[in-house]
């Protein structure tokens, strides 16, 4: 059987194509690798419909390490009407998830995850040259449900088995949403790993203080370093049950909460506190609220200082990002940077 | 290897084309409107890496801010609070460049993605296609200024073949009065032209009409230069000195005592020559001075008759004339008219040789009037002092000062001189092969929306056909849009100094980008925008201050001579021919002769430049025996004779 001029067969294509760099290339790549699969059109937004990897919203009693009651502490200083920030770097990661193909109802997910540090020099944000940004492009596939596939694929580290007992606590069912949830969880883990690798590199190579978007509990090095501060914008788990809850939602701009200890089961323990960046008038109670994570041995005065830095990072506004009330401009800049390079 | 200063970018909404591309740079990059850049393509086309040269015509700057309101909110509505923000917003400098040249030139493709570099000196020459006329063997480059960007300091050359012909010719310069430095630019360019015009192309000279103030009155005097000017002169290979061969021409004042010029200071009179014409010279250009009502067909026919049959001929055997006439001056013509009209009246005749008496009276009136309207230029006696047509010298400047003359006289001077230049260039006997004619205030002499005038017709003629003769027009005006389109349209090279905003809003400037127009409206003194046939886009250059004394400085250093007496006027002017002339000798003659006779003799002496001025001058005067003083010459005093006494009986005695 001959070839039409300009048309490349699937096998030829997979040989000639490098590792996919875009959703479109990923779709063609899988068509070459899994001839029985069908391409799925649509963007990354569709992937969100299949499943959510978020943890449930819960209230947790805070384990106080500062004072005896959960209280609001004004961190503003009358001597310093305009807050200065001491952060010299910003770390964030992004993920782009797409269902590129499906075979017999099984979604094949392609994800591009990346992380980078941006350093601040003369008030301008630049790439951190000590460590290049990390970009990973991988397929997330439940090989168990695909039947017989090329054994080379299953052994390729760029194919992540989302239904493997090695990677997940429970093997997901064949339900597409369950498979998607499993894939999303693994993608988030991979992204966190990229971010924490960079945070650890920062601890090793830089003397400044790093503003990391997200939790630092996943890294022993980062969670014990005075050079990394984690800032969490999402509050599925609120460390403010009982009376503490009223104190938390009543925090005013420029105030922080008492410090408490966060010690997840499989992660490192850290000192944590909440900071209100902006006034909530006219907004919901979590507007402008972030939770800060730092090494456990932090002094209250240092917590005040870091809180002031975080408040200072609220300017300039990170609009048009929808999370602008909580997001530092340096983090938005990092996200834009990752969008540009990945 | 120079570091890249930018990268070409293109989006679907803002794509690159074969004639335009976009690139971004760092915030501190030395790129601005008018900067020339080079793009190195990333992928070969037909085996060659494309190289594109462009000039920045537009610039954009923006941040990631979605609306200005977000910035207001960021800083609590207080601009001063912005300085406290820990981070500055991501910001872009995005430029649009117009393509100057693509190499290879075929296939002509949209500008590819690639790195952008600041153009170096060799790049500038290639980008502007100057390499074709700067190479060995061609070498027709005339420096017009220096292009500067970053570390690049590159001389920009005009092609002499496109400035003085034969390929294209003429130069026009526009700009605001006082700020565009139009006159300075022309003075500099003439110096550069004289220094660099290749000998193989022949000789070149310039005739400049000084139409206002003392602008061109001190071209032979050194001006003030700063070190940076000298550096520019050195870089462009031009000697920073005044013009070495300058001659000034100016008519006399109406009284006829002195020359009607701002360069009347005694210290500068050595190269100032009178410009006077007689009847013959003026009649040829009567059309310039007579409006259409004056010269109907009948009057025109009579003027032609007078020019052909009366002037410079013995006119006798006419029944109406009482005597023989040889008309050589306005005075002779007036006498001829008087005699003729008297004869017609005596014979009660209504016409003479088909010309009606009313036409004769009208023509007499109009022609006689010319010597009054152009007093000082047109002489009743017929003496002629003119430009040295036929013996023009290479690299010489001839300035005709008409700044203080009436409009009629200016028009007459311009029309006649340009016509004569053209005639001589056509016959190849002017003395030089190429001649630049500089005319300022073109808005006045060649307006686009005024009735046709003789002067405008002449300017159009030079603009359209001059380059074939070697007659090149350098013109200047404030508002290019108001000059006749064919005059400016035929100027191969156009220079622009600082421009007025209203002028830039006219359609003629719509081909320029808004940023280029803004730059034109804010150009510093000494900066010009240059358009030249070889340049596909206008280029901004800097030129040095001319090395000649500026009009204002000259007027202060060499103040205009005050109104002088006849004695002083004669003494001054004759001393330029013979320094031995004494005031006492002049005073004696002034006491003896009429003013008009002395002035006529003076004019003749200045034209003839005799070896013995005193003898020549006296020979032109009527013989008079000077009064002898009593008891002079050693004669014995005559004996006094007492008056006879009256008779005692004289009845009329008192």
Interface residues (C-beta under 8 A of the other chain):
Chain A: X82 X83 X84 X85 X87 X120 X123 X124 X125 X312 X313 X315 X316 X317 X319 X320 X329 X330 X332 X333 X336
Chain B: X64 X65 X66 X70 X71 X73 X74 X75 X81 X84 X85 X86 X87 X88 X89 X90
